[in-house]
Amino acid sequence: MPTITYKGPRRTGANMGRLGWWIWGQSREVSAEWLEANRVAVDGPEFVIEGHTFGPKSVDKGNDGIPDMGWKKGDILTWMEDNGVNGSSLSTKKKLIDAIDAHLNPSEESINKAEEAKIIESDE
């Protein structure tokens, strides 16, 4: 069983909301399922976790390095920024994936418009 120890800034302990009251330095045995379910709250500097390693945050279902629905939204947005694709954190994952698909697989119409723009620029 993994153990988790609170090592946060409050030496007297802290009320961690749904996780309950934690005393500084006190260890608790928890299940791996509990850790995964509470990953957002415990995967940080306030807790020391022994006997468990978190898996990757995003799962690349296609194993091709291109975002898909297995990726976390934050990882998708990072990929988009790194690759020059416009996106908003207010968009759903589906809309972000669609924008990436449109960027990687442009329609024939958009390719023709881009070629026309190049021809016009070269004539000037």
HELIX and SHEET records of a PDB file:
HELIX    1   1 GLY A   17  LEU A   19  5                                   3    
HELIX    2   2 ALA A   32  ALA A   37  1                                   6    
HELIX    3   3 ARG A   39  VAL A   42  1                                   4    
HELIX    4   4 LYS A   73  ASP A   82  1                                  10    
HELIX    5   5 LYS A   93  LEU A  104  1                                  12    
HELIX    6   6 GLU A  108  ASP A  123  1                                  16    
SHEET    1   A 3 SER A  27  GLU A  29  0                                        
SHEET    2   A 3 THR A   3  TYR A   6 -1                                        
SHEET    3   A 3 PHE A  47  GLU A  50 -1                                        
SHEET    1   B 2 ALA A  14  ASN A  15  0                                        
SHEET    2   B 2 TRP A  21  TRP A  22 -1                                        
END                                                                             
